[in-house]
Amino acid sequence: MTYGPMLADAVGLLSSGAPERGLDGFRAAYPRARTRLVAQREEFDGSLQHALLIKDGDGATISLSWCADRALPWPLRGVHRAGEHLLLRVNGIETPVARAIACLDFIWDQSALADRLVADSLVREELEETREPLSDAALQEAMDAFRRARGLL
C-alpha cells in the first residue's frame, strides 16, 4: 500500500481542528484501511490531543498525531498524578485500582470482573469503529430482547 497521499490526508484531518467531523470522509477515501481516532484530554493543561491509528490490509498499524505550535510539549503528554491510580489508603498502606481488582477476582475464585472489564473495552472499541449509528428503534429492540431473556417484562 502506498502511504504518501493517505498520510498527507491524515495530517490534514488531524490539523483541521475538528478531526471527528472529517473522519467519515477519510474512511470513505481509504476503505481498505481500518481507522480509529483516539482523543486524549491532557490532565496537565486540559487540552485535547488527537491521534489517528491506521491499520492497513497487511495488518501493519500506523500511529499518527499532530501538535499545534504552542501546544503541550510531547514529553508532558500523558503525565499523570501519582494518586490517580490509588483506590484507598489504610494506615499508610496504598492499594491501587489494579490490585483491588485482582483481590476481588481472587475472593470470587474466578476472573469475572476482569473479563467484564475487557469485554466492556472491546464493546466500546467496536462502537467507536462502527460506521453506522445505532438507531433508537434498534436500541429499543435490543433492550426488549435483553429484558425478555431475563424475565424483566
LINBELJO-V75950 format. One record per helix or strand of 3 or more residues. SS is the DSSP state (@ for helix, = for strand). FROM is the first residue (numbers start at 1). TO is the last residue. If there is no record, write none. Layout:
ss:SS from:FROM to:TO
ss:SS from:FROM to:TO
This chain:
ss:@ from:4 to:14
ss:@ from:19 to:29
ss:= from:34 to:41
ss:= from:48 to:55
ss:= from:61 to:65
ss:@ from:74 to:76
ss:@ from:82 to:85
ss:= from:86 to:90
ss:= from:93 to:96
ss:@ from:97 to:108
ss:@ from:112 to:129
ss:@ from:136 to:149
